Amino acid sequence: MNTRIPTLLVSGALLAASAACGAQSLDAAAGGDAEPAAEVVLDQAPAEEKAAGVINAITPDKELAAKVPADVKAEGLKVVSSIGYPPMELWASDGKTAIGFDPALARAIARKLGVKYTLTDEEFNSQIPGVLTGRYDFVISSMTDNAERQAKITFVDYVKAGSGLLVKKGNPAGVSTPADLCGKTVSVVDNGSSLELAEKYDADCKSGGKQALNILKFPGDTEAMLQVINGRAQATITDYVVAAYKAADPKVEVEAIALEGTESPWGIGMKPDNTALIESVKGALDSLIKSGEYGKILAAWNLDKLAVESAVVNGGK
């Protein structure tokens, strides 16, 4: 603009000028980034979320919120998960609202960072590519943090959990240890930690001169479990917390068996070069742990045993 302003009008026009043409306020100029015009209205947890009361009471950490990447501040935290893995991820009774520990923690992190939150249900094998292409900011989907995945994405570990077996009620196949799987049909989620275990047990059977496993691969945990119910598989390998949750339902008629020595960290996965977001998520999780809010969310879903003491980056081996 080329219009000249008389000197006597400058002091009176200064406040108006700060609101015109995208100009900064004096406070913003002194402190750096401009404050948003309106405070973000944070998402509320749905009523069926067991930890709703804890989540909805979480307020932003101003120091952490100030360091959130600009695109996340503007667009909110875009999260991807794979719904149908209770108690970690499941649908509410409306069939379209995600609840469970993973959505609960993602929402808690968003509130701690002072940003909005959206969660998309995506098939497991599409989640890491979705993060790498920038479609999603992070994946939280009961994903094991291991060296192979660390070559693609960076994790902030949020729980530590082990694996388990699901067998038909009464355990007619007599499966109690991995050695009992030799010569039997086992269903697993394709490209997950359960497949890795199945392949390890298969190799152990072969090296011991026993029959190999017949491994059936499926895109999701629900499909894998159905193979046990319909008798096509004698067992399915899954995470023990999920196995125990399903075994507690008398209508399903399955039993859970813990696989000792399989505990490993599960991580929130992000694009490795998105260091600002990684630090923001790590900071938010540490804040939730320190405040006790993290423990309360775990307790709401009866998952206290999965707790970690601090947020660790790439703690899996």
Secondary structure, DSSP 8 states (H G I E B T S, - for coil): ------HHHHHHHHHHHHTSTT---HHHHHHSS---SS--------TT-TTHHHHHT----HHHHHTS-HHHHHH-EEEEE-S-BTTTBEE-TTSS-EESHHHHHHHHHHHHHT--EEEEE--GGGHHHHHHTTS-SEE-SS-B--HHHHTT-EEEEEEEEEEEEEEETT-TT---SGGGGTTSEEEEETTSHHHHHHHHHHHHHHHTT----EEEEESSHHHHHHHHHTTS-SEEEEEHHHHHHHHT-TTT-EEEEEEEEEEEEEEEEE-TT-HHHHHHHHHHHHHHHHHTHHHHHHHHTT-GGG--SS-EES---
